[in-house]
């Protein structure tokens, strides 16, 4: 893993070691070559192996190097989009399928963790989507109505119930989702890779895919020191894509997101903040998220990049915001800080692409990578195994296209987050 503490922060210092892997050296043949060692890639490898398929994972850096090792660790159900909007955007068939798949996705993560005994600080206590002001409360009321109509175990809490659950009076309400939870994300993806290895998959790290070319009826993936020849190729590189089909990266707008982790809080203070161990995010446009790890560190994040002038701006804001939300926290220090990039699609929904015959991929998780990435990897394995056809998938086939004004939007998000955090006096 890179030595820069601002890439993986607390997760790198508290995760179990990654399974032993090495760079690909030489030429190998397999049934499926998977490019990308995050949630989708390792889940696909695991589920393919369980179905009796040989697969090779090629990771350009290290397991979980991208978003899988940098996010806050919320195992959410669904996407940012309102539930009723998915059928409107994708059509009723695909929209309903995606809602069902993603609604059940956290339980798929929990099952894998339990089955393979992955040490990843899993907490199955739900999440709290907290409302800021009247507009935030009205948004949560809509979400409650739409999810409950689909049978989801969600409930809107009163301001008093929210204050008890969160340990703060800052919010007008909160939507409690009992399907969800929290996890140490880097530990989970490393455990997922280890499970895939135990089932028979092969994983090579420090092995970027340089190009993919036809080799008769098969595909030949070239790395700096070897090749993989396979019948199928899965592109699982998502927002950190480089090399073949870099359009996956270019169809997404990068939204920077940072996290700060406090030192372990004193027991008396810890008992007053998230006593039920839920994960939290709020309804603000420049949102905040927070959760407690198993050692009592409060992990607090928001939109922004910890570089240049943004580093000091976001750190100062985070301390100010923590004291606004939790006055009881007192003089607190940060133990770790890090940030990464969220890949946002134009409709905030993932994409299923066919780049060429037998070259497929699902990407664009819009900040919801843990549970969706896990079940989408499984879905791709089911497609390759012939258990599902393209007509059975939760997403239609789409042609990747570069996001409009991508570079301008990325600058706007980074600079705009700095402006908000420089001037935001409430939280």
ZAKEPA-945201 format. One line per field, with one value per residue (C-alpha): residue number from 1; y, z, x. Coordinates in nm, 4 decimals. Layout:
pos <- c(NUM_...)
y <- c(Y_...)
z <- c(Z_...)
x <- c(X_...)
This chain:
pos <- c(1_2_3_4_5_6_7_8_9_10_11_12_13_14_15_16_17_18_19_20_21_22_23_24_25_26_27_28_29_30_31_32_33_34_35_36_37_38_39_40_41_42_43_44_45_46_47_48_49_50_51_52_53_54_55_56_57_58_59_60_61_62_63_64_65_66_67_68_69_70_71_72_73_74_75_76_77_78_79_80_81_82_83_84_85_86_87_88_89_90_91_92_93_94_95_96_97_98_99_100_101_102_103_104_105_106_107_108_109_110_111_112_113_114_115_116_117_118_119_120_121_122_123_124_125_126_127_128_129_130_131_132_133_134_135_136_137_138_139_140_141_142_143_144_145_146_147_148_149_150_151_152_153_154_155_156_157_158_159_160_161_162_163_164_165_166_167_168_169_170_171_172_173_174_175_176_177_178_179_180_181_182_183_184_185_186_187_188_189_190_191_192_193_194_195_196_197_198_199_200_201_202_203_204_205_206_207_208_209_210_211_212_213_214_215_216_217_218_219_220_221_222_223_224_225_226_227_228_229_230_231_232_233_234_235_236_237_238_239_240_241_242_243_244_245_246_247_248_249_250_251_252_253_254_255_256_257_258_259_260_261_262_263_264_265_266_267_268_269_270_271_272_273_274_275_276_277_278_279_280_281_282_283_284_285_286_287_288_289_290_291_292_293_294_295_296_297_298_299_300_301_302_303_304_305_306_307_308_309_310_311_312_313_314_315_316_317_318_319_320_321_322_323_324_325_326_327_328_329_330_331_332_333_334_335_336_337_338_339_340_341_342_343_344_345_346_347_348_349_350_351_352_353_354_355_356_357_358_359_360_361_362_363_364_365_366_367_368_369_370_371_372_373_374_375_376_377_378_379_380_381_382_383_384_385_386_387_388_389_390_391_392_393_394_395_396_397_398_399_400_401_402_403_404_405_406_407_408_409_410_411_412_413_414_415_416_417_418_419_420_421_422_423_424_425_426_427)
y <- c(0.0000_0.3559_0.5311_0.8538_0.8581_1.0707_0.7939_0.5261_0.6834_0.4981_0.1996_0.1156_0.1296_-0.0799_-0.3393_-0.6902_-0.7434_-0.8066_-1.1625_-1.2325_-1.1574_-1.0702_-0.9157_-1.1288_-1.2643_-1.4712_-1.5876_-1.7531_-1.8829_-1.8744_-1.8556_-1.5042_-1.2153_-0.9538_-0.6113_-0.4332_-0.5558_-0.3734_-0.4924_-0.5771_-0.7550_-0.9646_-1.0476_-1.1624_-1.3776_-1.5293_-1.6141_-1.7453_-1.9737_-2.1074_-2.1933_-2.3806_-2.1119_-2.0212_-1.6512_-1.4163_-1.0733_-0.8072_-0.5139_-0.2191_-0.1249_-0.3128_-0.4735_-0.1972_0.0803_0.2777_0.3723_0.0351_0.1310_0.4981_0.5296_0.5915_0.2331_0.2652_-0.0558_0.1054_-0.0291_0.1451_0.4475_0.8234_0.8417_0.8352_0.4799_0.5805_0.7497_0.4292_0.2878_0.6321_0.6471_0.2815_0.1619_-0.0366_-0.3764_-0.2709_-0.0168_-0.2713_-0.5287_-0.2816_-0.1717_-0.5327_-0.6216_-0.3187_-0.3377_-0.6877_-0.6016_-0.5345_-0.8821_-1.0265_-0.8470_-0.9672_-1.3264_-1.3200_-1.1702_-1.4356_-1.7276_-1.6434_-1.4960_-1.1721_-0.9474_-0.6097_-0.4512_-0.5264_-0.3592_-0.4695_-0.1942_0.0061_0.3575_0.6971_0.9421_1.2662_1.5613_1.9168_2.1727_2.1443_2.0645_1.7746_1.6406_1.6526_1.4604_1.1893_1.1703_1.0988_0.8339_0.6655_0.6537_0.5163_0.2533_0.1380_0.0933_-0.1612_-0.3387_-0.2049_-0.1924_0.1847_0.4284_0.8051_0.9022_1.2092_1.4868_1.3476_0.9909_1.1205_1.3132_0.9982_0.7850_1.0387_1.2153_1.5560_1.7948_1.9195_1.7262_1.7533_1.3771_1.0678_0.7749_0.4535_0.1756_-0.1582_-0.3320_-0.1431_-0.1207_-0.0179_-0.1904_-0.1344_-0.1043_-0.1864_-0.4839_-0.6071_-0.5870_-0.7605_-1.0318_-1.0605_-1.1116_-1.3708_-1.5567_-1.5571_-1.6959_-1.9707_-2.0703_-2.1006_-1.7620_-1.6095_-1.2472_-1.0473_-0.7019_-0.4301_-0.5632_-0.2888_-0.3917_-0.2058_-0.3202_-0.5836_-0.7378_-1.0150_-1.3533_-1.5624_-1.6197_-1.5147_-1.1994_-1.1253_-0.8815_-0.7468_-0.6273_-0.4945_-0.8453_-1.0918_-1.1686_-1.3276_-1.5045_-1.5623_-1.6174_-1.3333_-1.0002_-0.8098_-0.4404_-0.3649_-0.0522_0.2052_0.5627_0.4864_0.3429_0.3884_0.2091_0.0033_0.1570_0.4681_0.5925_0.4289_0.7049_0.9766_0.9038_0.9838_1.3167_1.2867_1.4189_1.4384_1.3164_1.3309_1.1684_1.2599_1.0116_1.1322_0.9656_0.7120_0.9118_0.8760_0.6165_0.8734_1.0804_0.7745_0.6582_0.9777_0.9618_0.6981_0.4568_0.2167_0.2179_0.3259_0.4984_0.8479_1.0879_1.3996_1.5675_1.8744_1.9312_1.9342_1.6435_1.5186_1.1620_1.0114_0.6825_0.5267_0.2536_-0.0346_0.1431_0.4596_0.6788_0.9126_0.9200_1.2412_1.3278_1.5523_1.6668_1.8020_1.7156_1.7334_1.9067_2.2628_2.5241_2.2729_2.0745_2.3485_2.4664_2.1237_2.0350_2.3599_2.3137_1.9529_2.0538_2.3374_2.1150_1.8388_2.0855_2.2250_1.8808_1.7326_2.0096_1.7393_1.6188_1.8757_1.9189_1.6508_1.5693_1.3921_1.0771_1.0249_1.2030_1.0822_1.1374_0.9781_1.0238_0.9280_0.8655_1.0289_0.9391_1.1850_1.0126_0.8915_0.5282_0.2522_0.1379_-0.2004_-0.1894_-0.4349_-0.3039_-0.5871_-0.9476_-1.1109_-0.7921_-0.6544_-0.4323_-0.2573_0.0772_0.4122_0.3401_0.7092_0.6657_0.3421_0.0915_-0.1635_-0.3427_-0.2620_-0.3570_-0.6897_-0.7885_-0.6539_-0.8717_-1.1664_-1.0656_-1.0594_-1.4054_-1.5304_-1.3834_-1.5525_-1.8828_-1.8735_-1.8517_-1.5162_-1.3655_-0.9975_-0.9728_-1.0813_-0.8152_-0.5261_-0.2730_-0.2221_-0.2246_0.1314_0.2809_0.4719_0.8405_1.1123_1.3222_1.6713_1.9463_1.6863_1.8825_2.2016_2.0177_1.8517_2.1863_2.3299_2.0482_2.0850_2.4643_2.4808_2.2485_2.4734_2.7793_2.6086_2.4867_2.8213_3.0118_2.7554_2.8687_2.6387_2.3085)
z <- c(0.0000_-0.0674_0.2151_0.1834_0.4999_0.3215_0.0827_0.3218_0.6623_0.9590_0.7489_0.6549_1.0162_1.1573_0.8849_0.8936_0.6403_0.2804_0.1539_0.0045_-0.3678_-0.6302_-0.9757_-1.2757_-1.4303_-1.7431_-1.9477_-1.8004_-1.9401_-1.7588_-1.8234_-1.6872_-1.6482_-1.3997_-1.4166_-1.0822_-0.7244_-0.5422_-0.4256_-0.7699_-0.8956_-0.5868_-0.5467_-0.9087_-0.8544_-0.5368_-0.6903_-1.0126_-0.8133_-0.6157_-0.9471_-1.0683_-1.3006_-1.3179_-1.2906_-1.2608_-1.0962_-1.2167_-0.9770_-1.0894_-0.7356_-0.4235_-0.3107_-0.2238_-0.3550_-0.5048_-0.3499_-0.1734_0.0705_0.1234_0.1888_0.5244_0.5579_0.5390_0.4132_0.2654_0.0931_-0.2288_-0.3999_-0.3477_-0.5918_-0.4454_-0.4714_-0.6987_-0.9376_-1.0344_-1.2346_-1.3894_-1.5056_-1.5896_-1.6753_-1.4461_-1.5038_-1.4490_-1.1821_-0.9711_-1.0141_-0.9095_-0.6047_-0.4955_-0.5549_-0.3739_-0.0952_-0.0152_-0.0824_0.2784_0.3821_0.1036_0.2529_0.6018_0.4793_0.3168_0.6289_0.8457_0.6128_0.5685_0.9162_0.7803_1.0537_0.9449_1.2476_1.1078_1.2889_1.1797_1.3625_1.0716_0.9452_1.0182_0.7365_0.9326_0.8267_0.8352_0.8623_0.7322_0.3783_0.5034_0.7086_0.4083_0.1995_0.4652_0.4818_0.1075_0.1394_0.4257_0.2277_-0.0849_0.0921_0.3205_0.0154_-0.0980_0.2367_0.3565_0.7341_0.7525_0.9986_1.0375_1.3894_1.5703_1.6658_2.0197_1.9037_1.6676_1.9451_2.1563_1.8726_1.7514_2.0735_1.9250_1.8850_1.5499_1.3353_1.2642_1.2261_1.0944_0.8728_1.0456_0.7987_0.9737_0.6583_0.6715_0.8881_0.9032_0.8225_0.8077_0.4281_0.3570_0.5933_0.4146_0.0624_0.1787_0.3375_0.0185_-0.1795_0.0703_0.0369_-0.3430_-0.3131_-0.0783_-0.3275_-0.6035_-0.7777_-0.8641_-0.7787_-0.9053_-0.7660_-0.9094_-1.2456_-1.4427_-1.7599_-2.0409_-2.3263_-2.4286_-2.7755_-2.9588_-2.9662_-3.1963_-3.0142_-2.6844_-2.5319_-2.4389_-2.1517_-2.1343_-1.8155_-1.7771_-1.7192_-1.8418_-2.0206_-1.9376_-2.2115_-2.1323_-2.2764_-2.0733_-1.9378_-1.6548_-1.6217_-1.2486_-1.2189_-1.1773_-1.0792_-1.0694_-1.4225_-1.6237_-1.9386_-2.1397_-2.1618_-1.9694_-2.0787_-1.7546_-1.5684_-1.8147_-1.7964_-1.4253_-1.2536_-0.9604_-0.6316_-0.3656_-0.0179_0.2996_0.6408_0.9751_1.2607_1.6196_1.8778_2.0811_2.2842_2.6629_2.7694_2.9165_2.5958_2.3729_2.5517_2.4493_2.0744_1.8554_2.1444_1.8991_1.6674_1.3559_1.0629_0.9766_0.6848_0.6458_0.3861_0.3195_-0.0400_0.0794_0.3072_0.6182_0.7432_1.0695_1.2559_1.5442_1.4994_1.7464_1.9382_2.0004_1.7245_1.5705_1.1925_1.0416_0.6711_0.3987_0.0425_-0.0298_-0.1031_0.1609_-0.0570_-0.1061_0.0793_0.1127_0.3713_0.6363_0.5398_0.5730_0.8931_1.0620_0.9454_1.0666_1.4168_1.4188_1.2891_1.5407_1.8268_1.6824_1.6500_1.9684_2.2227_2.4789_2.2821_2.4352_2.3208_2.0552_1.8306_1.4973_1.4708_1.0956_0.7830_0.4255_0.1120_-0.2180_-0.5204_-0.5676_-0.9291_-1.0055_-1.3144_-1.4697_-1.3175_-0.9968_-1.0961_-1.1952_-1.5519_-1.7220_-2.0290_-2.3018_-2.4369_-2.6876_-2.7151_-2.3720_-2.2240_-1.9655_-1.6591_-1.4029_-1.2646_-1.1330_-0.7751_-0.6822_-0.3327_-0.2610_-0.3438_-0.0608_-0.0897_-0.4562_-0.5664_-0.3851_-0.5420_-0.8855_-0.8843_-0.8016_-1.0820_-1.3390_-1.2237_-1.2714_-1.6222_-1.7222_-1.5685_-1.7787_-1.4756_-1.5977_-1.9418_-2.0232_-2.0214_-1.6550_-1.5325_-1.3020_-1.5466_-1.9190_-2.1518_-2.2075_-2.4240_-2.2214_-2.3074_-2.1567_-1.8923_-2.0118_-1.8752_-1.6584_-1.5888_-1.5064_-1.2714_-1.0901_-1.0253_-0.9150_-0.6644_-0.5107_-0.4929_-0.4017_-0.1058_0.0153_-0.0120_0.1790_0.4563_0.4816_0.5365_0.6930_1.0504_1.1494_1.0368)
x <- c(0.0000_0.1307_0.3110_0.1085_-0.1088_-0.3707_-0.4747_-0.6029_-0.5538_-0.6989_-0.8004_-0.4412_-0.3233_-0.6098_-0.6811_-0.5383_-0.2616_-0.3558_-0.3163_0.0246_0.0276_0.2856_0.3037_0.2173_0.5337_0.4830_0.1866_-0.1223_-0.4510_-0.7804_-1.1529_-1.2076_-0.9647_-1.0844_-0.9216_-0.9486_-0.9040_-1.1835_-1.5248_-1.6628_-1.3511_-1.2892_-1.6583_-1.6730_-1.3627_-1.5075_-1.8432_-1.6896_-1.4605_-1.7552_-1.9221_-1.6157_-1.4768_-1.1091_-1.0334_-0.7367_-0.7603_-0.5176_-0.4793_-0.2665_-0.1604_-0.2708_-0.5960_-0.8414_-0.6160_-0.9064_-1.2367_-1.2651_-0.9901_-1.0771_-1.4520_-1.6193_-1.7467_-2.1261_-2.2878_-2.5970_-2.9065_-3.0124_-2.8582_-2.8754_-3.1663_-3.5168_-3.6595_-3.9480_-3.7054_-3.5245_-3.8185_-3.8682_-3.5057_-3.4356_-3.7846_-4.0097_-3.8451_-3.4828_-3.5734_-3.7599_-3.4836_-3.2151_-3.4130_-3.4582_-3.0936_-2.9557_-3.2103_-3.0841_-2.7180_-2.6087_-2.7226_-2.5047_-2.2039_-2.2909_-2.3247_-1.9803_-1.8231_-1.9847_-1.9101_-1.5413_-1.4941_-1.3559_-1.2167_-1.3538_-1.5249_-1.8703_-2.1615_-2.5111_-2.6976_-2.8347_-2.7749_-2.9275_-2.9951_-3.0251_-3.2376_-3.1042_-3.3845_-3.7392_-3.6296_-3.4197_-3.7080_-3.9413_-3.6883_-3.6709_-4.0502_-4.0570_-3.7882_-3.9731_-4.2981_-4.1318_-3.9201_-4.1997_-4.4251_-4.1658_-4.1594_-3.8236_-3.7612_-3.7099_-3.8655_-3.8559_-3.7522_-3.8791_-3.6355_-3.6303_-3.5625_-3.2958_-3.1237_-3.1166_-2.9778_-2.7195_-2.6283_-2.7045_-2.9987_-2.8688_-3.1172_-3.4897_-3.5289_-3.3559_-3.4461_-3.3379_-3.2575_-3.2187_-3.0924_-2.7633_-2.4516_-2.0861_-1.7592_-1.3842_-1.3792_-1.0148_-1.0292_-1.3417_-1.1972_-0.8796_-1.0940_-1.2975_-0.9764_-0.8555_-1.1862_-1.1505_-0.7983_-0.9142_-1.1836_-0.9251_-0.9017_-0.5633_-0.4807_-0.1856_-0.1073_0.1183_0.0038_-0.1741_-0.3534_-0.1783_-0.3976_-0.6502_-0.6300_-0.8090_-0.6354_-0.8504_-1.1784_-1.0224_-0.8728_-0.5131_-0.4544_-0.0991_0.0730_0.4308_0.5700_0.3128_-0.0122_-0.3459_-0.5407_-0.9070_-1.2521_-1.4052_-1.2803_-1.4475_-1.3643_-1.3903_-1.1750_-1.4556_-1.3581_-0.9840_-0.9712_-0.6536_-0.5460_-0.7981_-1.1452_-1.0509_-1.3924_-1.5145_-1.3322_-1.4294_-1.8016_-1.7846_-1.7268_-1.4877_-1.6223_-1.3487_-1.4398_-1.2318_-1.2428_-1.0889_-1.0605_-1.0355_-0.8218_-1.0268_-1.2762_-1.3055_-1.5605_-1.8012_-1.8046_-1.8181_-2.1316_-2.3156_-2.2391_-2.4070_-2.4671_-2.6351_-2.3293_-2.5198_-2.3506_-2.4727_-2.4932_-2.7076_-2.9282_-2.7147_-2.6044_-2.2431_-2.3115_-2.1371_-2.1007_-1.9830_-1.9616_-1.7716_-1.5145_-1.4862_-1.2099_-1.4102_-1.2684_-1.5252_-1.4780_-1.6121_-1.6133_-1.7463_-1.6893_-1.3413_-0.9795_-0.7065_-0.4528_-0.3313_-0.5337_-0.8177_-0.6257_-0.6357_-0.9846_-1.1438_-0.9573_-1.0610_-1.4191_-1.4292_-1.3231_-1.5755_-1.8540_-1.7825_-1.8111_-2.1349_-2.2921_-2.1439_-2.0722_-1.9933_-1.6913_-1.4559_-1.0968_-1.0551_-0.7614_-0.7467_-0.5391_-0.5701_-0.6891_-0.7370_-0.9399_-1.0344_-1.2573_-1.6210_-1.7199_-2.0553_-2.2599_-2.5019_-2.8074_-2.6372_-2.6927_-2.4474_-2.3870_-2.3614_-2.1358_-2.0376_-1.7091_-1.6658_-1.7884_-1.7353_-1.5854_-1.8249_-1.8288_-2.0456_-1.9291_-2.0499_-2.1530_-2.1788_-2.0369_-2.2253_-1.9538_-1.9467_-2.2801_-2.3573_-2.0041_-2.0331_-2.3658_-2.2729_-1.9607_-2.1839_-2.4227_-2.1417_-2.0352_-2.3920_-2.3988_-2.0729_-2.1856_-2.5010_-2.7272_-2.8563_-2.8924_-2.8504_-3.2300_-3.2288_-2.9847_-3.0786_-2.9292_-2.9765_-2.6766_-2.5552_-2.2834_-2.0226_-1.9914_-1.7740_-1.9482_-2.0334_-1.8061_-1.6343_-1.3155_-1.5056_-1.7408_-1.4513_-1.2838_-1.6169_-1.6747_-1.3307_-1.3279_-1.6968_-1.6448_-1.3635_-1.5903_-1.8721_-1.6446_-1.4676_-1.7939_-2.0290_-2.0842_-2.3700_-2.2299)
